Amino acid sequence: MSLDPFLLSVLVCPKCKGDLSQVQNPEGLACNTCHLLYPVKEDIPVMLIEEALPYSGMPSA
């Protein structure tokens, strides 16, 4: 997964409006404040709180 850097700079966590980090395993965008992972499906971030997964790992760009 390789998101456009501009898109990544604009996207925020829908729940807390915090910054997101791109992670590879599992593939998605992680919020370290809410401890949620927003999955990326077919190169499209799914930015729905209802679709977010629990996340406690360290971000890896």
Secondary structure, 3 states (H helix, E strand, C coil): CCCCHHHHHHCCCCCCCCCCEEECCCCEEEECCCCEEEEEECCEECCCHHHCEECCCCCCC
